[in-house]
Amino acid sequence: MGKKGDLLPYKKAEVKALVNAKLFSNHEISCRLKVSEASVRRIKNTIESEEELSPKRKKKCDRKPIFSPSSKKIKSFWRSNKAQFVCRRRGEKFHSDCGVQIVKNPTKIMIWSVISGKGTGRLYVVKGMMRQDQYKDVLQNCLIPQLEEWFPNGEPYIFMQDGAPCRTARPIKAFWAEQNIPLLDWPGISPDMNPIENV
């Protein structure tokens, strides 16, 4: 008695009937049918998890404050990009209304562009991750025509870019030297200094 596989189907049916009647406690059901209280609790939990939530409960299930056991004060945990806490009743652990569906790895799109005091350049949507060969194509097909449009009379300018590996590769450095385009020295690990991030 009491082990998970011990109850025969007719015993399970009897326990379910008494649990659904909601007239007896777990202890009374276990004494009447001569089964363990653990078996009664297990059957009761499976029944509760299959039940549909009431509309009133559905409303409250997803955003409910949690009590902090140490301070006895209410701490509210609302939706954020961190862990989400939900107060739920016994048997609601995997109920769809008590969970929040999230996208684990959202689709990301990388876009390249250029800005200057004369305006913003055209956008280029990068396929996958930017690699040095793709970056060189972008420079030849997007940057050089844009620079010729902005500075047709040979006005002086300095090109600024961050230190991403695709931008500091040897072929790219050779391209800058070949095109005679001056580069601004750039400190490492400094994405906040790049003004294009705010455009």
HUFENNOR-V214018 format. One record per pair of residues at least 4 apart in sequence whose ideal C-beta (glycine too) atoms are under 7 Angstrom apart, sorted by the first residue. I is the first residue (numbers start at 1). J is the second residue. Records with the same first field share a line. If there is no record, write none. Layout:
# HUFENNOR-V214018
I=J, J
This chain:
# HUFENNOR-V214018
1=6, 35, 36
2=6, 36, 38, 39
7=11, 12, 35, 39
9=13
10=14
11=15, 33, 35
12=16, 43
13=17
14=18, 33
15=19, 29, 33, 35, 39, 40, 43
16=20, 43, 47
17=21
18=24, 29
19=29, 43, 44, 47
20=47
24=28, 29
26=30, 37, 40, 41, 44
27=31, 37
28=32
29=33, 40
30=35, 36, 37, 40
35=39, 40
37=41
38=42
39=43
40=44
41=45
42=46
43=47
44=48
45=49, 90, 91
46=50
47=51
48=90, 91
49=91, 92, 93, 94, 95
53=57, 58, 61, 95, 97
54=58
55=59
56=60
57=61
58=97
60=64
61=86, 88, 97, 98
62=86, 98, 100
63=78
64=86, 87
65=74, 75, 76
66=75, 77, 85, 87
67=74
68=73, 75
77=84, 85
79=84, 100
84=100
86=98
88=92, 93, 98
92=98
109=125
110=126, 130
111=123, 124, 125, 126
112=124, 126, 138
113=120, 121, 122, 123, 124, 196
114=121, 143, 146
115=120, 121, 195, 196, 199
116=150
118=150
120=199
121=142, 146
122=142, 146
124=138, 142
126=130, 134
130=134, 135, 166
131=135, 166
132=136, 166, 169, 171, 172
133=137
134=138
135=139, 166, 167, 172
136=140, 171, 172, 175
137=141
138=142, 143
139=143, 144, 175
140=144
142=146
143=147
144=148, 179
145=149
146=150
147=151
148=152
151=155, 157
158=182, 184
159=181, 182, 183, 184
160=184, 186
161=167, 186
162=167, 186, 191, 194
163=167, 168, 186, 188
165=169
167=172
168=172
170=174
171=175
172=176
173=177
174=178
175=179
176=181, 183
191=197
